[in-house]
Amino acid sequence: MNPNGLVPCLEDDGLVLWESNTIVRYLARRYGQPPFTPEGIEVWAEAEKWMDWAAISFAEPFKQLFLNRVRRPPEERDDAAMEQGRQVCEKLMRIADDALRHRPFLAGDTLTVADLPLGCFAYAWLSMPIERPDLPHLAAWYQRLTERPAFQTAVMTPLT
């Protein structure tokens, strides 16, 4: 159904969607309820900012780190790309940590669609055997995510 031949892909009542964040936005708007689906254009914009930031800024350096650390055997790893990805991800996680200094979730006081993309990355980031800085606000946010049964079931799966 996805012309790119990739997952994720969603078919809902005849509508076919691909791209993770598009699917999350659609499901939230179609089936979600506040506070998970923000009320007001400003809160939606704040949530979508974080979703797009994770997809555009975070995904590529994370891919380099993840592929080389988790997916490739040691003899096939590109250590320079892995370290470059780790350093960029660290810089970006510091941005998220700073944003979480004054609020419990990325878009405000409650969990919203903003937290899903980075939450998925954070699970892998915090599960990989890599050097990481102490980011207390990010850690507290992540702890709140891990307490949610849906996060445990859908996200906290073995890294492969």
N, CA and C of each residue as an Amber inpcrd file, in Angstrom:
protein
   480
   0.8200000  -1.2040000   0.0000000   0.0000000   0.0000000   0.0000000
   0.8600000   1.2640000   0.0000000   2.0450000   1.1870000   0.5880000
   2.9500000   2.3350000   0.5910000   3.7990000   2.2660000  -0.6750000
   3.7160000   3.2510000  -1.5490000   4.4870000   3.1940000  -2.7940000
   5.9940000   3.1880000  -2.5600000   6.4180000   3.5810000  -1.3590000
   7.8360000   3.5350000  -1.0210000   8.2710000   2.1300000  -0.6300000
   7.3020000   1.2350000  -0.4300000   7.6170000  -0.1310000  -0.0420000
   8.1340000  -0.2540000   1.3760000   7.7650000   0.6950000   2.2170000
   8.2550000   0.7320000   3.5910000   7.1010000   0.7220000   4.5780000
   7.4250000   0.5170000   5.8330000   6.4770000   0.6920000   6.9230000
   6.9280000   1.9100000   7.7050000   6.0550000   2.5950000   8.3730000
   4.6690000   2.2280000   8.6140000   3.7530000   2.6360000   7.4640000
   2.6250000   1.9840000   7.4800000   1.5690000   2.2900000   6.5280000
   0.2510000   2.0030000   7.2420000  -0.7360000   2.8480000   7.0230000
  -2.0240000   2.6970000   7.6780000  -3.1250000   2.7870000   6.6430000
  -4.0910000   1.8710000   6.7390000  -5.3070000   1.9540000   5.9450000
  -6.4480000   2.0730000   6.9370000  -7.2060000   3.1420000   6.8300000
  -8.3180000   3.3790000   7.7420000  -9.5170000   3.8310000   6.9280000
 -10.4950000   2.9540000   6.8210000 -11.7330000   3.2710000   6.1170000
 -11.4630000   3.7750000   4.7010000 -10.5260000   3.1100000   4.0190000
 -10.2170000   3.4580000   2.6380000  -9.1160000   4.4920000   2.4660000
  -8.7440000   5.1880000   3.5190000  -7.6670000   6.1680000   3.4490000
  -6.3430000   5.4630000   3.7270000  -5.3840000   5.6060000   2.8290000
  -4.0660000   5.0070000   3.0080000  -3.0730000   6.1200000   3.3060000
  -2.3670000   5.9560000   4.4220000  -1.3710000   6.9370000   4.8270000
  -0.0460000   6.2430000   5.0990000   1.0320000   6.9530000   4.8520000
   2.3410000   6.5130000   5.2950000   3.0360000   7.7250000   5.8830000
   4.2000000   7.5060000   6.4710000   4.9850000   8.4610000   7.2460000
   4.4520000   8.4830000   8.6830000   5.3300000   8.1500000   9.5810000
   4.9590000   7.9700000  10.9920000   4.2000000   9.1550000  11.5760000
   4.7550000  10.3370000  11.4330000   4.1240000  11.4920000  12.0730000
   2.7870000  11.8420000  11.4350000   2.6480000  11.6210000  10.1530000
   1.3530000  11.8400000   9.4910000   0.3130000  10.8850000  10.0640000
   0.7100000   9.6380000  10.2630000  -0.2030000   8.6470000  10.8370000
  -0.5920000   9.0360000  12.2540000   0.3840000   9.4630000  13.0520000
   0.0910000   9.8790000  14.4350000  -0.8660000  11.0630000  14.4380000
  -0.5990000  12.0600000  13.6120000  -1.4760000  13.2390000  13.5570000
  -2.9050000  12.8400000  13.1550000  -3.0050000  12.0020000  12.1340000
  -4.3170000  11.5690000  11.6670000  -5.0660000  10.8250000  12.7650000
  -4.4140000   9.8440000  13.3780000  -5.0850000   9.0620000  14.4190000
  -5.4930000   9.9380000  15.5930000  -4.6230000  10.8760000  15.9540000
  -4.9570000  11.7820000  17.0580000  -6.1640000  12.6420000  16.7190000
  -6.1810000  13.1900000  15.5210000  -7.3040000  14.0570000  15.1340000
  -8.5890000  13.2680000  14.9190000  -8.4610000  12.0590000  14.4200000
  -9.6660000  11.2660000  14.1360000 -10.2160000  10.5820000  15.3750000
  -9.3210000  10.0180000  16.2110000  -9.7850000   9.1910000  17.3180000
  -9.3570000   9.6860000  18.6980000  -8.3990000  10.5790000  18.7440000
  -7.8670000  11.0120000  20.0290000  -8.7710000  11.9760000  20.7560000
  -8.4650000  12.1490000  22.0270000  -9.2180000  13.0760000  22.8650000
  -8.2440000  13.9040000  23.6830000  -8.6390000  15.1220000  24.0370000
  -7.7990000  15.9260000  24.9180000  -7.5540000  15.1850000  26.2320000
  -6.4490000  15.3480000  26.8590000  -5.3770000  16.2830000  26.5110000
  -4.3710000  15.7210000  25.5200000  -4.4820000  14.4190000  25.1640000
  -3.5250000  13.8520000  24.2260000  -3.5570000  14.5860000  22.9010000
  -4.7370000  14.9290000  22.4340000  -4.8700000  15.7620000  21.2480000
  -5.0910000  17.1840000  21.7180000  -4.1370000  18.0370000  21.4910000
  -4.2010000  19.3930000  22.0230000  -5.4330000  20.1550000  21.5470000
  -5.8980000  21.0200000  22.4200000  -6.9710000  21.9330000  22.0490000
  -6.3530000  23.2930000  21.7890000  -6.6710000  23.8690000  20.6650000
  -6.1440000  25.1900000  20.3170000  -4.9980000  25.0930000  19.3370000
  -4.9830000  26.0210000  18.4260000  -3.9900000  26.0240000  17.3590000
  -2.5660000  26.2000000  17.8970000  -2.3970000  26.9650000  18.9530000
  -1.0650000  27.2010000  19.4940000  -0.4510000  25.9290000  20.0690000
  -1.2560000  25.1510000  20.7920000  -0.7370000  23.9170000  21.3810000
  -0.4840000  22.8850000  20.2900000  -1.3550000  22.8290000  19.2870000
  -1.0950000  21.9310000  18.1560000   0.2120000  22.3110000  17.4710000
   0.4310000  23.5960000  17.2570000   1.6700000  24.0420000  16.6020000
   2.8830000  23.6510000  17.4430000   2.7880000  23.8190000  18.7520000
   3.8870000  23.4210000  19.6370000   4.1420000  21.9190000  19.5330000
   3.0920000  21.1370000  19.5150000   3.2390000  19.6890000  19.4060000
   3.8400000  19.3000000  18.0570000   3.3350000  19.8870000  16.9980000
   3.8360000  19.5470000  15.6670000   5.2770000  19.9980000  15.4720000
   5.6630000  21.0800000  16.1230000   7.0620000  21.5200000  16.0660000
   7.9850000  20.4110000  16.5560000   7.6390000  19.8180000  17.6980000
   8.4710000  18.7500000  18.2520000   8.4160000  17.4870000  17.4060000
   7.2630000  17.1910000  16.8200000   7.1680000  16.0270000  15.9420000
   8.0690000  16.2040000  14.7230000   8.0130000  17.3690000  14.1090000
   8.8290000  17.6220000  12.9240000  10.3090000  17.7050000  13.2830000
  10.6320000  18.2730000  14.4220000  12.0210000  18.3460000  14.8800000
  12.6040000  16.9460000  15.0120000  11.8390000  16.0440000  15.6000000
  12.3280000  14.6700000  15.7530000  12.5460000  14.0240000  14.3830000
  11.6210000  14.2340000  13.4630000  11.7160000  13.5970000  12.1470000
  12.7920000  14.2310000  11.2610000  12.9480000  15.5280000  11.3500000
  13.8620000  16.2230000  10.4410000  15.2580000  16.3660000  11.0450000
  15.3490000  16.8120000  12.2640000  16.6570000  17.0710000  12.8760000
  17.2780000  15.8430000  13.5150000  16.4680000  15.0090000  14.1390000
  16.9880000  13.9150000  14.9460000  17.1730000  12.6150000  14.1640000
  16.3090000  12.3400000  13.2240000  16.2690000  11.0250000  12.5830000
  17.5660000  10.6380000  11.8770000  18.1550000  11.5250000  11.1180000
  19.3460000  11.1480000  10.3370000  20.5590000  10.8640000  11.2180000
  20.9300000  11.7390000  12.1600000  22.0680000  11.3660000  13.0080000
  21.7780000  10.1210000  13.8490000  20.5300000   9.9710000  14.2800000
  20.1690000   8.7770000  15.0390000  20.3210000   7.5270000  14.1780000
  19.9300000   7.6200000  12.9190000  20.0570000   6.4850000  12.0080000
  21.5100000   6.0280000  11.9210000  22.4340000   6.9790000  11.7980000
  23.8510000   6.6210000  11.7220000  24.3260000   5.9360000  13.0000000
  23.8960000   6.4470000  14.1190000  24.2510000   5.8380000  15.3980000
  23.6380000   4.4460000  15.5140000  22.3510000   4.3410000  15.2840000
  21.6300000   3.0870000  15.4830000  22.1080000   1.9850000  14.5360000
  22.2170000   2.3130000  13.2610000  22.6490000   1.2970000  12.3000000
  24.0170000   0.7390000  12.6630000  24.9290000   1.6220000  13.0190000
  26.2850000   1.1880000  13.3160000  26.4320000   0.5500000  14.6930000
  25.6160000   0.9320000  15.6290000  25.7370000   0.3740000  16.9790000
  24.9280000  -0.9070000  17.1540000  23.7370000  -0.9550000  16.5300000
  22.8110000  -2.0630000  16.7800000  22.7300000  -3.0300000  15.6000000
  22.5760000  -2.5180000  14.4130000  22.2590000  -3.3760000  13.2690000
  23.4750000  -4.0290000  12.6110000  24.5950000  -3.3430000  12.5990000
  25.7650000  -3.8900000  11.9010000  26.6680000  -4.6530000  12.8530000
  27.2480000  -5.7380000  12.3640000  28.2280000  -6.4270000  13.2090000
  29.4680000  -5.5370000  13.3810000  30.2090000  -5.7130000  14.4570000
  31.3570000  -4.8330000  14.7450000  32.3150000  -4.6500000  13.5680000
  32.5700000  -5.6860000  12.8130000  33.5340000  -5.5760000  11.7150000
  33.0060000  -4.7460000  10.5390000  31.7010000  -4.4810000  10.5080000
  31.1200000  -3.6890000   9.4160000  30.7340000  -2.2760000   9.8530000
  30.9860000  -1.9310000  11.0710000  30.5840000  -0.6190000  11.5840000
  31.4710000   0.4950000  11.0400000  30.8360000   1.6340000  10.8450000
  31.5530000   2.8610000  10.5200000  31.6360000   3.6420000  11.8270000
  32.7540000   3.4710000  12.5250000  32.8950000   4.0770000  13.8540000
  32.8230000   5.5940000  13.8140000  33.3580000   6.2040000  12.7650000
  33.3180000   7.6620000  12.6620000  31.8760000   8.1490000  12.4980000
  31.0980000   7.4930000  11.6430000  29.6890000   7.8780000  11.4510000
  28.8970000   7.6330000  12.7250000  29.2010000   6.5310000  13.4090000
  28.5030000   6.2230000  14.6570000  28.7810000   7.3100000  15.6960000
  30.0230000   7.7020000  15.8420000  30.3670000   8.7250000  16.8330000
  29.8070000  10.0890000  16.4360000  29.8600000  10.4170000  15.1660000
  29.2730000  11.6760000  14.6860000  27.7800000  11.7000000  15.0000000
  27.0790000  10.5980000  14.7130000  25.6530000  10.5140000  15.0250000
  25.3960000  10.6420000  16.5140000  26.2110000  10.0000000  17.3320000
  26.0510000  10.0880000  18.7840000  26.2220000  11.5240000  19.2680000
  27.2230000  12.2190000  18.7470000  27.4660000  13.6000000  19.1680000
  26.3200000  14.5270000  18.7790000  25.8030000  14.3620000  17.5770000
  24.6730000  15.1990000  17.1450000  23.4360000  14.8710000  17.9840000
  23.1840000  13.5890000  18.2090000  22.0330000  13.1980000  19.0370000
  22.1790000  13.7550000  20.4530000  23.3710000  13.7300000  20.9860000
  23.5900000  14.2940000  22.3200000  23.2440000  15.7810000  22.3430000
  23.7100000  16.5070000  21.3420000  23.3940000  17.9360000  21.2500000
  21.8770000  18.1600000  21.1950000  21.1970000  17.3540000  20.3940000
  19.7530000  17.4990000  20.2500000  19.0160000  17.0850000  21.5250000
  19.4780000  16.0460000  22.1800000  18.8520000  15.6410000  23.4450000
  19.0210000  16.7300000  24.5030000  20.0980000  17.4690000  24.4280000
  20.2830000  18.6010000  25.3570000  19.2210000  19.6810000  25.1070000
  18.8620000  19.8740000  23.8480000  17.7980000  20.8360000  23.5180000
  16.4870000  20.3750000  24.1430000  16.1690000  19.1060000  23.9910000
  14.9350000  18.5700000  24.5870000  14.9920000  18.6610000  26.1050000
  16.1350000  18.3250000  26.6930000  16.2900000  18.4100000  28.1470000
  16.0320000  19.8340000  28.6310000  16.5500000  20.8020000  27.9130000
  16.3330000  22.1980000  28.2950000  14.8580000  22.5840000  28.1870000
  14.1820000  22.1200000  27.1410000  12.7470000  22.4180000  26.9850000
  11.9360000  21.7850000  28.1060000  12.3680000  20.6130000  28.5580000
  11.6370000  19.9010000  29.6200000  11.9780000  20.4080000  31.0110000
  12.8520000  21.3460000  31.1050000  13.2320000  21.9480000  32.3920000
  12.0250000  22.6200000  33.0680000  11.1330000  23.1740000  32.2700000
  10.0350000  23.9700000  32.8220000   8.6480000  23.3610000  32.6260000
   8.5880000  22.1750000  32.0610000   7.2950000  21.5250000  31.8650000
   7.5070000  20.0170000  31.7740000   6.4980000  19.2460000  32.1290000
   6.6730000  17.7980000  32.1830000   6.6670000  17.0970000  30.8230000
   6.0810000  17.7240000  29.8130000   6.0150000  17.1190000  28.4870000
   6.4240000  18.1560000  27.4470000   6.7390000  17.7060000  26.2580000
   7.3090000  18.6110000  25.2560000   6.4040000  19.7740000  24.8790000
   5.0990000  19.5430000  24.8090000   4.1930000  20.6210000  24.4020000
   3.4500000  21.2370000  25.5730000   3.7960000  20.8660000  26.8050000
   3.1110000  21.4760000  27.9410000   2.9770000  20.5590000  29.1300000
   1.8380000  20.6560000  29.7900000   1.6200000  19.9570000  31.0510000
   1.1220000  18.5210000  30.9110000   0.7270000  18.1340000  29.7050000
   0.2000000  16.7770000  29.5160000   0.8740000  16.1130000  28.3150000
   0.8220000  14.8060000  28.3090000   1.3060000  14.0280000  27.1790000
   0.4690000  14.3690000  25.9580000   1.1430000  14.6270000  24.8390000
   0.4550000  14.8800000  23.5690000   1.1850000  14.1280000  22.4690000
   0.7180000  14.3050000  21.2610000   1.3860000  13.7040000  20.1070000
   2.8270000  14.1800000  19.9890000   3.1680000  15.2880000  20.5930000
   4.5370000  15.8030000  20.5470000   5.5350000  14.8290000  21.1330000
   5.1170000  14.0710000  22.1160000   6.0350000  13.2160000  22.8610000
   6.3070000  11.8700000  22.1950000   5.4820000  11.4710000  21.2410000
   5.6260000  10.1410000  20.6520000   6.8920000   9.9530000  19.8230000
   7.1780000  10.8210000  18.8470000   8.3680000  10.5610000  18.0310000
   9.6640000  10.5720000  18.8490000   9.8600000  11.5900000  19.6540000
  11.0910000  11.6310000  20.4390000  11.0980000  10.5360000  21.4940000
   9.9320000  10.1620000  22.0060000   9.8650000   9.0670000  22.9650000
  10.3840000   7.7630000  22.3760000  10.0560000   7.5130000  21.1190000
  10.5720000   6.3040000  20.4450000  12.0840000   6.3670000  20.2940000
  12.5920000   7.5110000  19.8730000  14.0440000   7.6740000  19.7700000
  14.7020000   7.5660000  21.1430000  14.0790000   8.1740000  22.1420000
  14.6590000   8.1660000  23.4900000  14.7760000   6.7450000  24.0280000
  13.8110000   5.9020000  23.7390000  13.8950000   4.5160000  24.1920000
  15.1730000   3.8640000  23.6670000  15.4090000   3.9860000  22.3810000
  16.6070000   3.3770000  21.8000000  17.8680000   4.0850000  22.2930000
  17.8490000   5.4030000  22.3430000  18.9940000   6.1970000  22.8150000
  19.4050000   5.7630000  24.2280000  18.4330000   5.5720000  25.0650000
  18.7180000   5.2130000  26.4550000  18.9660000   3.7120000  26.6360000
  18.6540000   2.9070000  25.6380000  18.8650000   1.4630000  25.7200000
  20.1920000   1.0100000  25.1170000  20.7300000   1.7970000  24.2260000
  21.9830000   1.4050000  23.5730000  23.1700000   1.5640000  24.5190000
  24.1530000   0.6980000  24.3880000  25.3630000   0.8390000  25.1940000
  26.2890000   1.9030000  24.5960000  25.9780000   3.1600000  24.8940000
  26.7600000   4.2900000  24.3820000  27.0010000   5.2710000  25.5230000
  27.9240000   6.1780000  25.2830000  28.1790000   7.2640000  26.2330000
  27.0690000   8.2970000  26.0860000  26.4980000   8.6830000  27.2290000
  25.4290000   9.6780000  27.2390000  25.6560000  10.6470000  28.3850000
  25.2850000  11.9050000  28.2080000  25.3730000  12.8530000  29.3120000
  24.2150000  12.6610000  30.2860000  24.3570000  13.1990000  31.4600000
  23.2710000  13.2110000  32.4340000  22.3140000  14.3310000  32.0430000
  21.1060000  13.9600000  31.6710000  20.0760000  14.9280000  31.2720000
  18.8660000  14.6840000  32.1640000  18.8210000  15.3190000  33.3250000
  17.8060000  14.9710000  34.3240000  16.3680000  15.2510000  33.9080000
  16.1340000  16.2980000  33.1500000  14.7610000  16.6240000  32.7440000
  14.2730000  15.6430000  31.6760000  15.1630000  15.2910000  30.7710000
  14.8430000  14.2760000  29.7750000  14.5940000  12.9340000  30.4590000
  15.4180000  12.6020000  31.4370000  15.2570000  11.3330000  32.1560000
  13.9180000  11.2800000  32.8890000  13.5260000  12.3630000  33.5130000
  12.2420000  12.3960000  34.2200000  11.0780000  12.2750000  33.2380000
  11.1730000  12.9600000  32.1090000  10.1510000  12.8550000  31.0600000
  10.0570000  11.4280000  30.5550000  11.2110000  10.8350000  30.2700000
  11.2410000   9.4640000  29.7790000  10.6430000   8.5050000  30.8100000
  10.9270000   8.7070000  32.0630000  10.3560000   7.8640000  33.1180000
   8.8270000   7.9390000  33.0910000   8.2970000   9.1430000  32.8820000
   6.8390000   9.2910000  32.7920000   6.2880000   8.5030000  31.6010000
   7.0100000   8.5070000  30.4870000   6.5680000   7.7360000  29.3230000
   6.5730000   6.2450000  29.6240000   7.6270000   5.7710000  30.2840000
   7.7520000   4.3320000  30.5310000   6.7020000   3.8030000  31.4930000
   6.0330000   4.6640000  32.2010000   4.9780000   4.2480000  33.1240000
   3.6520000   4.0070000  32.4110000   3.5870000   4.3420000  31.1570000
   2.3620000   4.1880000  30.3830000   2.3220000   2.8030000  29.7380000
   1.2740000   2.0310000  29.9830000   1.1960000   0.6850000  29.3980000
   1.3400000   0.6680000  27.8740000   0.7540000   1.6220000  27.1860000
   0.8520000   1.6370000  25.7240000   2.2940000   1.8480000  25.2690000
   3.0340000   2.6780000  25.9680000   4.4410000   2.8990000  25.6330000
   5.2340000   1.6220000  25.8700000   4.9490000   0.9570000  26.9730000
   5.6420000  -0.2900000  27.2880000   5.4120000  -1.3290000  26.1970000
   4.1780000  -1.4370000  25.7410000   3.8190000  -2.4520000  24.7520000
   4.3030000  -2.0970000  23.3490000   4.1050000  -0.8700000  22.9340000
   4.3700000  -0.4920000  21.5520000   5.8030000  -0.0550000  21.2950000
   6.4620000   0.4900000  22.2900000   7.7880000   1.0680000  22.0660000
   8.9050000   0.2540000  22.7020000   8.6890000  -0.2000000  23.8990000
   9.7680000  -0.8290000  24.6700000   9.9350000  -2.3020000  24.2770000
  10.3910000  -2.4940000  23.0510000  10.6270000  -3.8190000  22.5000000
  12.1370000  -3.9810000  22.2900000  12.5990000  -5.2080000  22.1720000
  14.0530000  -5.3930000  21.9770000  14.5660000  -4.6310000  20.7700000
  15.7360000  -4.0350000  20.9060000  16.3650000  -3.3290000  19.7980000
  16.9330000  -4.3450000  18.8100000  16.5420000  -4.1900000  17.5720000
  17.0670000  -5.0890000  16.5300000  17.3940000  -4.2940000  15.2890000
